[in-house]
Amino acid sequence: MTKRRVLPALALISAAVACGFAARAIVLEVETRTLAGVETALAEAGTEFAQAQIDGLRVTVLGTAPDEATRFAALSAVGTVIAPNRIIDGMEVVEATEIAPPRFSLELLRNSDGLSIIGLVPAEMGTDLLGAGIADIGPVTNMVETADFPLPTRWLGAVGFALDTVRALPRAKISVTAEAVHVSALVDSPEEKAALETRLTRQAPAGLDVTLEISAPRPAITPFLLRFTKTDDSAGFDACAADTEAAQAQILDAARAAGAPESVTCRLGLGAPAPSWADAASRSIAAIDALGGGTVTLSDADVTLVGAVGTNRALFDRVTSELGADLPAVFSLTSTLAEPEAPQPGIFEPERLRFTGTLSPEGLVQLRGHVTDETRKEVTAALAKALFGADNVYSATSVAPQVPEGWSIRVLAAVEALSHLHNGSVTVSPDFVRLAGRTGDEGLPAEVARLLSQRIPEEADLRLDVRYDPILDPATALPTEEECFARIDAIQAEGKITFDPGSSQIAAEARGIIDRIAEVIADCAHVQIEIAGHTDDQGRESMNLNLSQARADAVLAALAERRLLTGNLVAIGYGEAVPIADNKTAEGREANRRISFTPPTPPVRTPGETTDEPSEGPAE
């Protein structure tokens, strides 16, 4: 009985064990397939960082997500395989890093309509302050936005340089970042371009990458004029214009071949009457050289050649005939062989029809000779008094019974031309007009030649002997850089610029010193000057630095109030960093508290930098 009962029980147990193993196999199969599906979904979602672990009906997702969005994407991918309530989120998210500051930049666009400012600046700077610095140059359209981030290094220096630059350029585009400033501008002349490039290069803050793209369109020259003169002693241009670099080179080569010095120049401009201008000019110059002397003038398409006194008539006829045949078709030639001049220019003979004017170095003018009628006599005297001053003119002209046509125009043009000289004389006769004298303006001989060529008939014999004298040039009379600083130092040796204690307010007794220094700086506008503020070492270093900068700025503002152009001035505060005496004594500290005027030097810091040292009270 017992044996029969045991056997069925064992059978039941064996069946139960077999069922358990079968159920376990089924669960493992389900988990394996589920896990495979989850891993495939994570891979397809691009979230390979996530790892899945399965325990029965639940899936745990582990790993470190780069951000919340990626973590959510991983959970969503798993949710496409199993029900969301069976997902356990075990992922972590990388801690968020500090947001990188934006790239601050500005675009300044200036034209005849005003100034537009576009860009992004630090909130600490503010858009109102930016516009206030240039509001006086015209309408300002401010489209600047702000972001609450710290000021980049050198940002204020770059913006300040850009604002100063745009004030000097009526047509410009300036791009600004903390590292670089790019200036694109249009100016009126090559001379202005060169001066501007030199000034901006000198004024650029240290460490700032400044690129300049400044263009100067060629001027329109009317009339398009070239005048070449050759004598026994010299050869050269009274005026010269060329339309291209190639034409310029061809004309200069012809002039040098005719005896002009290597330093001879020819101005580039617009307005040539024909592309063959250089060919006509070089052939005309060669003709004068072949004659051995004389003057040739090209005024637009009209060529006027005047042979020197004493030139062989047969030679003159042959050379001018050949020149007339060789000139390009658009040009026409008028040739004259000059007659001996008697009497000498400036000497008036009553019986000879002539008008003369003399200008002394002191500015005194004498007018003698013949005019057309009483009305022209009064007009001539009135013009001279308007040009030279009524007290400086002595007029002793008389009415001639008969004068050539156009005589009055020649006389008035001669008086006007004389007014451009420092001293000299002018003679008008029926056969010629002669102007001779000195000037301190290097470009004046060409301008006088252009003036007279417009007023005097083409066939007239125009004789110019206007010479540039460097001694008369105002630029050569300017003080040197060393003289400028020596004069300022001498003023400060008599009395220094002082301030109210602990402030940037200039003391009342120092205003006279500022007035005298302003007079020197007015004469030294061509010199770059640094206004340097210094303190003693009493007090916190950062406060001394800020105080010295404020005092240097105050001196710069005081000079500007005296109607000085301050483009050549820069204010830098050095605090206590550059002592000239011992700070341990009262006398030394007094000497160290100073304003100095020196050539600009690369700054050793960014103006306005501060430190976080403990306060010990301000310097006096």
Secondary structure as UniProt FT lines:
FT   HELIX           2..44
FT   TURN            45..46
FT   TURN            48..49
FT   STRAND          51..55
FT   TURN            56..57
FT   STRAND          58..65
FT   HELIX           68..79
FT   TURN            80..81
FT   HELIX           84..86
FT   STRAND          87..93
FT   STRAND          105..111
FT   TURN            112..113
FT   STRAND          114..122
FT   TURN            123..125
FT   HELIX           127..132
FT   TURN            133..134
FT   HELIX           135..137
FT   STRAND          140..147
FT   TURN            153..154
FT   HELIX           155..168
FT   STRAND          172..176
FT   STRAND          180..186
FT   HELIX           190..203
FT   TURN            206..207
FT   STRAND          209..215
FT   STRAND          225..230
FT   STRAND          235..239
FT   STRAND          241..242
FT   HELIX           245..257
FT   TURN            258..259
FT   TURN            262..263
FT   STRAND          267..268
FT   TURN            275..276
FT   HELIX           277..291
FT   STRAND          294..299
FT   TURN            300..301
FT   STRAND          302..307
FT   TURN            309..310
FT   HELIX           313..326
FT   TURN            329..330
FT   STRAND          332..337
FT   TURN            345..346
FT   TURN            350..351
FT   STRAND          355..359
FT   TURN            361..362
FT   STRAND          365..371
FT   HELIX           374..388
FT   HELIX           390..392
FT   STRAND          393..399
FT   TURN            405..406
FT   HELIX           407..418
FT   TURN            419..420
FT   STRAND          423..428
FT   STRAND          432..439
FT   TURN            442..443
FT   HELIX           444..455
FT   TURN            458..459
FT   STRAND          461..468
FT   HELIX           470..472
FT   HELIX           474..477
FT   HELIX           481..494
FT   TURN            501..502
FT   HELIX           508..510
FT   HELIX           511..523
FT   TURN            524..526
FT   STRAND          529..534
FT   HELIX           541..561
FT   TURN            562..563
FT   TURN            567..568
FT   STRAND          569..573
FT   TURN            575..576
FT   TURN            583..584
FT   HELIX           586..592
FT   STRAND          594..598
FT   TURN            607..608
//
